[in-house]
Amino acid sequence: MGVPEDLIEILACPETKVPVVLEGDWIVSTDPATRRRYPVKDDIPIMLIEEGETMDEDEWKAVMKKHGKPTG
């Protein structure tokens, strides 16, 4: 089933409140300063700061490019 696109459109990073994108089993923040990602478990986004992690800058930039988002 996956995470519905209309849900992704209304979600925001819990830390910075910026939009997010879905990348595989992760919800990825579009904020270049934090580069946070949050897991999706059983099709449920776990949007808790303590569950998130910081992505490597190159990996984050590749995800943003794939989704047509600016990289800062």
N, C-alpha and C positions, 0 to 999 in steps of 0.2 A: 504493500500500500504506500508507504513512504509518508513524508511530511508534505501536506498540501501546500502548493505555491501561494495560495491566498493567506495561509498562516505565516509563511516566511515574510510576506509583504508587511505584516503588522508587527512582527517581532522586532525587538531592538536589543542591542548588547546591554546586559544589566549593569555593566560597569560604566560605559560611556554614553549610552542611549543612542548610538548611531545605528543605521540600518545594518542588516546581516544578509548573508547569502548561504545557501545550502550547498555543501560540498561533501558528497558521500555521506558518511555517518557523522558529520560535523556541521554545526552552525558557526559560520565564521564572521566575525566583526569586520566591518569595512574601515575601522579606525587604524591608520598607519602607525600611530604612537603606541598602541597596545598590542595589536595583532593577535587578539584573543580568539579562541575557538572553544565551543561547548559541544559536548557529546549528544548524539541522538541515540536513545536506547529504546528498542521495541517501538520505533516510530514516534517516540515522545522526546522533544527537545528538552534537555536538562539545562535550563538557563539560570544556573546558580554560579555566582562568581567563584566559589570554592571548587566547583567542578570543572571550571575552565582551565585552559593552559595557554601559554604564549607560544605562537608559531615562530619558526625560523623566518627571517625576513624574506629570503628568496622564495621559500615555499608560499608564504602569504602573498607576495607579489604575483606569483604564478596563478594563484586562485583568483585574485582580483582581476588580472588580465583575462582569464578565462570567462569571467562574469561581466566583463566590460566596465569595471569600476576603476576609478583613479587610484594610484598607488602613493599619493602624497607628494 
